[in-house]
Amino acid sequence: MRQISVIVPVYNNPDGLEKVLFSLVNQSYSQDDYEIIIVDNNSSIDRTREVALEYRNKYSELVQLVNENSLQGSYATRNTGIKQSQGEIVAMVDADCIPAQDWIMNGVKSLETLKADLVGGQVEFFFSDNPSPAEMYDSMVHMQVKKSIETKGVSPTANLFVRRDVFDAMGLFPSHLSSGGDVIWTGAATRAGFILRFASEAKVFHPARGFKHLIKKKIRVASGFFPIRRSKNISPLAVMKDMLRYLFPPRIRHIRNLIRERGNPDMYQYLWSIWFVAWVCRYATNLGRILPISKMVKE
Protein backbone atom coordinates (compact mmCIF):
# COMPACT_ATOMS: atom_id res chain seq x y z
CA MET A 1 0.00 0.00 0.00
CA ARG A 2 1.30 3.46 -0.89
CA GLN A 3 1.93 5.90 1.91
CA ILE A 4 0.48 9.04 0.27
CA SER A 5 -2.66 9.55 -1.83
CA VAL A 6 -2.84 12.84 -3.75
CA ILE A 7 -6.38 13.88 -4.69
CA VAL A 8 -6.83 16.22 -7.68
CA PRO A 9 -10.46 17.26 -8.33
CA VAL A 10 -11.08 18.81 -11.75
CA TYR A 11 -13.91 20.34 -13.72
CA ASN A 12 -13.35 21.86 -17.16
CA ASN A 13 -9.74 22.93 -16.61
CA PRO A 14 -7.49 21.03 -19.02
CA ASP A 15 -4.65 23.57 -18.94
CA GLY A 16 -4.55 23.67 -15.16
CA LEU A 17 -4.80 19.90 -14.90
CA GLU A 18 -1.87 19.45 -17.29
CA LYS A 19 0.32 21.74 -15.18
CA VAL A 20 -0.58 20.17 -11.84
CA LEU A 21 -0.08 16.63 -13.17
CA PHE A 22 3.28 17.50 -14.74
CA SER A 23 4.41 18.74 -11.35
CA LEU A 24 3.00 15.77 -9.45
CA VAL A 25 4.69 13.12 -11.60
CA ASN A 26 8.00 14.95 -11.19
CA GLN A 27 8.05 15.20 -7.40
CA SER A 28 11.23 14.60 -5.42
CA TYR A 29 9.31 11.97 -3.42
CA SER A 30 9.68 8.35 -4.51
CA GLN A 31 6.90 7.33 -6.93
CA ASP A 32 6.75 3.98 -5.14
CA ASP A 33 5.36 5.76 -2.08
CA TYR A 34 2.50 7.84 -3.49
CA GLU A 35 -0.47 7.65 -5.84
CA ILE A 36 -2.25 10.38 -7.79
CA ILE A 37 -6.04 10.16 -8.06
CA ILE A 38 -7.66 12.47 -10.61
CA VAL A 39 -11.39 12.91 -10.00
CA ASP A 40 -13.28 14.36 -12.95
CA ASN A 41 -16.53 16.08 -11.95
CA ASN A 42 -18.40 15.42 -15.20
CA SER A 43 -16.39 17.90 -17.29
CA SER A 44 -18.04 19.09 -20.49
CA ILE A 45 -14.74 20.19 -22.07
CA ASP A 46 -13.40 17.04 -23.73
CA ARG A 47 -9.77 18.14 -23.46
CA THR A 48 -9.99 17.86 -19.66
CA ARG A 49 -10.59 14.13 -19.84
CA GLU A 50 -8.05 13.75 -22.63
CA VAL A 51 -5.31 15.24 -20.43
CA ALA A 52 -6.33 12.96 -17.55
CA LEU A 53 -6.26 9.89 -19.81
CA GLU A 54 -2.86 10.86 -21.25
CA TYR A 55 -1.31 10.89 -17.79
CA ARG A 56 -3.21 7.82 -16.62
CA ASN A 57 -1.98 5.84 -19.63
CA LYS A 58 1.59 7.12 -19.49
CA TYR A 59 1.96 6.67 -15.71
CA SER A 60 -0.35 3.72 -15.16
CA GLU A 61 1.40 2.62 -11.96
CA LEU A 62 1.13 6.10 -10.47
CA VAL A 63 -2.03 7.82 -11.79
CA GLN A 64 -5.67 6.77 -11.44
CA LEU A 65 -8.72 8.39 -13.04
CA VAL A 66 -12.14 8.18 -11.43
CA ASN A 67 -15.38 10.08 -12.02
CA GLU A 68 -17.90 11.88 -9.86
CA ASN A 69 -20.99 12.34 -12.02
CA SER A 70 -23.80 12.16 -9.49
CA LEU A 71 -23.06 15.37 -7.57
CA GLN A 72 -21.62 18.60 -8.95
CA GLY A 73 -19.23 20.18 -6.48
CA SER A 74 -15.63 20.12 -5.36
CA TYR A 75 -16.29 18.47 -1.99
CA ALA A 76 -18.32 15.61 -3.46
CA THR A 77 -15.48 15.22 -5.97
CA ARG A 78 -12.81 15.12 -3.27
CA ASN A 79 -14.87 12.62 -1.28
CA THR A 80 -14.93 10.28 -4.27
CA GLY A 81 -11.14 10.48 -4.46
CA ILE A 82 -10.74 9.87 -0.73
CA LYS A 83 -12.94 6.78 -0.93
CA GLN A 84 -10.75 5.49 -3.77
CA SER A 85 -7.49 6.26 -1.97
CA GLN A 86 -5.37 3.85 0.07
CA GLY A 87 -2.66 6.06 1.55
CA GLU A 88 -2.09 6.62 5.25
CA ILE A 89 -1.92 10.32 4.38
CA VAL A 90 -4.30 12.10 2.00
CA ALA A 91 -2.90 15.17 0.25
CA MET A 92 -5.19 17.56 -1.61
CA VAL A 93 -4.39 20.13 -4.26
CA ASP A 94 -6.61 22.05 -6.67
CA ALA A 95 -6.31 21.71 -10.44
CA ASP A 96 -5.44 25.41 -10.76
CA CYS A 97 -2.42 25.09 -8.44
CA ILE A 98 1.13 24.05 -9.29
CA PRO A 99 2.91 22.16 -6.48
CA ALA A 100 6.59 22.80 -5.88
CA GLN A 101 8.84 19.85 -6.71
CA ASP A 102 9.32 19.06 -3.00
CA TRP A 103 5.66 19.60 -2.09
CA ILE A 104 4.87 16.02 -1.06
CA MET A 105 8.16 15.60 0.77
CA ASN A 106 7.71 18.79 2.79
CA GLY A 107 4.03 18.15 3.50
CA VAL A 108 4.75 14.69 4.89
CA LYS A 109 7.78 15.94 6.79
CA SER A 110 5.71 18.76 8.35
CA LEU A 111 3.13 16.33 9.69
CA GLU A 112 5.93 14.59 11.57
CA THR A 113 8.03 17.54 12.73
CA LEU A 114 5.01 19.63 13.79
CA LYS A 115 3.35 16.60 15.44
CA ALA A 116 0.19 17.41 13.53
CA ASP A 117 -2.84 15.52 12.28
CA LEU A 118 -3.40 18.01 9.46
CA VAL A 119 -1.17 20.60 7.82
CA GLY A 120 -2.13 23.38 5.45
CA GLY A 121 0.65 24.47 3.13
CA GLN A 122 1.71 27.81 1.71
CA VAL A 123 -0.13 29.14 -1.36
CA GLU A 124 1.97 31.64 -3.30
CA PHE A 125 0.39 33.74 -6.05
CA PHE A 126 1.97 34.53 -9.37
CA PHE A 127 0.88 37.26 -11.80
CA SER A 128 0.33 37.82 -15.48
CA ASP A 129 2.88 39.87 -17.43
CA ASN A 130 0.83 43.01 -16.78
CA PRO A 131 -0.83 42.52 -13.38
CA SER A 132 -4.24 44.13 -12.93
CA PRO A 133 -5.53 45.70 -9.69
CA ALA A 134 -7.84 42.68 -9.39
CA GLU A 135 -4.85 40.31 -9.43
CA MET A 136 -3.12 42.41 -6.79
CA TYR A 137 -6.18 42.41 -4.55
CA ASP A 138 -6.72 38.66 -5.02
CA SER A 139 -3.14 37.92 -3.96
CA MET A 140 -3.49 39.98 -0.79
CA VAL A 141 -6.82 38.69 0.55
CA HIS A 142 -7.22 35.06 -0.54
CA MET A 143 -5.46 31.84 0.46
CA GLN A 144 -3.98 33.39 3.59
CA VAL A 145 -3.46 29.90 4.96
CA LYS A 146 -1.16 30.75 7.87
CA LYS A 147 -3.59 33.34 9.24
CA SER A 148 -6.61 31.05 8.77
CA ILE A 149 -4.92 28.24 10.69
CA GLU A 150 -3.51 30.35 13.50
CA THR A 151 -6.57 32.55 14.11
CA LYS A 152 -9.52 30.35 13.12
CA GLY A 153 -8.26 26.78 13.19
CA VAL A 154 -9.33 26.16 9.58
CA SER A 155 -7.55 25.56 6.26
CA PRO A 156 -8.51 25.41 2.57
CA THR A 157 -8.24 22.19 0.58
CA ALA A 158 -6.12 23.83 -2.12
CA ASN A 159 -3.04 22.63 -0.21
CA LEU A 160 -3.86 20.27 2.62
CA PHE A 161 -2.33 17.08 4.09
CA VAL A 162 -4.52 14.94 6.35
CA ARG A 163 -3.79 11.73 8.23
CA ARG A 164 -6.20 8.91 7.38
CA ASP A 165 -7.42 8.54 10.96
CA VAL A 166 -8.86 12.06 10.86
CA PHE A 167 -11.24 11.02 8.08
CA ASP A 168 -11.97 7.80 9.97
CA ALA A 169 -13.07 9.86 12.98
CA MET A 170 -14.67 12.88 11.29
CA GLY A 171 -16.11 11.38 8.12
CA LEU A 172 -15.86 13.07 4.72
CA PHE A 173 -16.46 16.64 3.56
CA PRO A 174 -20.07 17.93 3.42
CA SER A 175 -20.72 16.88 -0.17
CA HIS A 176 -23.84 19.00 -0.70
CA LEU A 177 -21.94 22.29 -0.38
CA SER A 178 -20.41 24.15 -3.31
CA SER A 179 -18.27 26.35 -1.07
CA GLY A 180 -17.12 26.51 2.54
CA GLY A 181 -16.99 22.76 3.09
CA ASP A 182 -13.26 22.81 3.85
CA VAL A 183 -13.72 25.54 6.47
CA ILE A 184 -16.55 23.61 8.14
CA TRP A 185 -14.71 20.27 8.07
CA THR A 186 -11.26 21.43 9.20
CA GLY A 187 -12.88 23.61 11.87
CA ALA A 188 -14.85 20.62 13.17
CA ALA A 189 -11.66 18.53 13.18
CA THR A 190 -9.72 21.05 15.27
CA ARG A 191 -12.63 21.46 17.70
CA ALA A 192 -12.64 17.66 18.06
CA GLY A 193 -9.02 17.85 19.22
CA PHE A 194 -7.06 17.11 16.05
CA ILE A 195 -3.96 19.26 15.57
CA LEU A 196 -3.81 21.54 12.52
CA ARG A 197 -0.56 23.35 11.75
CA PHE A 198 0.83 25.58 9.00
CA ALA A 199 3.51 24.02 6.78
CA SER A 200 5.46 26.91 5.28
CA GLU A 201 7.73 24.69 3.18
CA ALA A 202 4.91 22.72 1.49
CA LYS A 203 4.27 25.21 -1.30
CA VAL A 204 1.91 25.39 -4.24
CA PHE A 205 1.68 28.25 -6.71
CA HIS A 206 -1.63 29.77 -7.78
CA PRO A 207 -2.34 32.28 -10.58
CA ALA A 208 -3.80 35.54 -9.32
CA ARG A 209 -7.31 36.07 -10.70
CA GLY A 210 -8.37 38.80 -13.07
CA PHE A 211 -11.49 40.88 -12.39
CA LYS A 212 -14.07 38.54 -13.98
CA HIS A 213 -12.79 35.40 -12.28
CA LEU A 214 -12.34 37.22 -8.98
CA ILE A 215 -15.99 38.33 -8.93
CA LYS A 216 -17.13 34.81 -9.81
CA LYS A 217 -15.06 33.44 -6.94
CA LYS A 218 -16.51 35.97 -4.50
CA ILE A 219 -20.05 34.98 -5.44
CA ARG A 220 -19.28 31.25 -5.28
CA VAL A 221 -17.43 31.41 -1.96
CA ALA A 222 -20.13 33.60 -0.41
CA SER A 223 -22.75 30.96 -1.24
CA GLY A 224 -21.29 28.93 1.63
CA PHE A 225 -21.70 31.83 4.09
CA PHE A 226 -24.79 30.62 5.95
CA PRO A 227 -23.72 26.97 6.41
CA ILE A 228 -20.40 28.19 7.86
CA ARG A 229 -22.18 30.60 10.21
CA ARG A 230 -24.57 27.88 11.35
CA SER A 231 -21.64 25.55 12.03
CA LYS A 232 -20.19 28.21 14.35
CA ASN A 233 -23.56 29.01 16.03
CA ILE A 234 -23.34 32.68 15.05
CA SER A 235 -26.62 34.54 15.70
CA PRO A 236 -28.84 35.75 12.81
CA LEU A 237 -28.42 39.33 14.10
CA ALA A 238 -24.64 39.11 13.78
CA VAL A 239 -25.08 37.74 10.25
CA MET A 240 -27.31 40.67 9.27
CA LYS A 241 -24.84 43.17 10.73
CA ASP A 242 -22.05 41.60 8.72
CA MET A 243 -24.08 41.83 5.50
CA LEU A 244 -25.01 45.47 6.17
CA ARG A 245 -21.36 46.29 6.77
CA TYR A 246 -20.54 44.97 3.31
CA LEU A 247 -22.81 47.55 1.69
CA PHE A 248 -20.26 50.26 2.50
CA PRO A 249 -16.92 50.74 0.74
CA PRO A 250 -13.73 49.64 2.50
CA ARG A 251 -11.60 52.30 4.11
CA ILE A 252 -8.69 53.39 1.99
CA ARG A 253 -6.53 52.91 5.09
CA HIS A 254 -7.45 49.22 5.01
CA ILE A 255 -6.15 48.91 1.43
CA ARG A 256 -2.93 50.70 2.38
CA ASN A 257 -2.45 48.26 5.25
CA LEU A 258 -3.01 45.29 2.93
CA ILE A 259 -0.36 46.56 0.54
CA ARG A 260 2.09 47.20 3.37
CA GLU A 261 1.55 43.80 5.03
CA ARG A 262 1.01 41.47 2.07
CA GLY A 263 1.80 43.35 -1.13
CA ASN A 264 4.75 45.31 -2.45
CA PRO A 265 5.53 49.05 -2.79
CA ASP A 266 4.73 49.07 -6.53
CA MET A 267 1.08 48.44 -5.69
CA TYR A 268 0.65 51.84 -4.03
CA GLN A 269 0.36 53.50 -7.45
CA TYR A 270 -2.80 51.40 -8.00
CA LEU A 271 -4.22 52.22 -4.57
CA TRP A 272 -7.57 53.65 -5.71
CA SER A 273 -8.06 51.02 -8.40
CA ILE A 274 -7.49 48.27 -5.82
CA TRP A 275 -9.91 50.06 -3.48
CA PHE A 276 -12.57 50.04 -6.22
CA VAL A 277 -12.03 46.31 -6.84
CA ALA A 278 -12.40 45.69 -3.10
CA TRP A 279 -15.69 47.62 -3.04
CA VAL A 280 -17.13 45.67 -6.00
CA CYS A 281 -16.03 42.45 -4.29
CA ARG A 282 -18.09 43.42 -1.24
CA TYR A 283 -21.23 43.70 -3.36
CA ALA A 284 -20.40 40.42 -5.09
CA THR A 285 -20.02 38.79 -1.67
CA ASN A 286 -23.46 39.95 -0.54
CA LEU A 287 -24.93 38.80 -3.84
CA GLY A 288 -23.44 35.36 -3.28
CA ARG A 289 -24.95 35.25 0.19
CA ILE A 290 -28.41 36.16 -1.04
CA LEU A 291 -28.60 33.85 -4.08
CA PRO A 292 -29.06 30.60 -2.11
CA ILE A 293 -31.90 32.23 -0.15
CA SER A 294 -33.64 33.39 -3.33
CA LYS A 295 -33.37 29.88 -4.77
CA MET A 296 -34.96 28.42 -1.63
CA VAL A 297 -37.83 30.94 -1.85
CA LYS A 298 -38.49 30.07 -5.50
CA GLU A 299 -38.55 26.36 -4.68
Buried (B, 14 or more C-beta within 10 A) or exposed (E): EBBBBBBBBBBBBBEBBBBBBEBBBEBEBEBEBBBBBBBBBBBEEEBBBEBBBBBBEEBEEBBBBBBBEEBEBBBBBBBBBBEBBEBBBBBBBBBBBBBBBBBBBBBBBBBEEBEBBBBBBBBBBEEEEEBBBBBBBBBBBBBBBBEBBEEBBBBBBBBBBBBBEBBEEBEBBBBEBBBBBBBBBBBBBBEEEBBBBBBEBBBBBBBBBBBEBBBEBBBBBBBBBBBBBEBEEEEEEEBEEBBEEBEEBBEEEEBBEBBEEBBEEEBEEBBEBBBBBBBBBBBBBBBBBBBBEEEEEEE
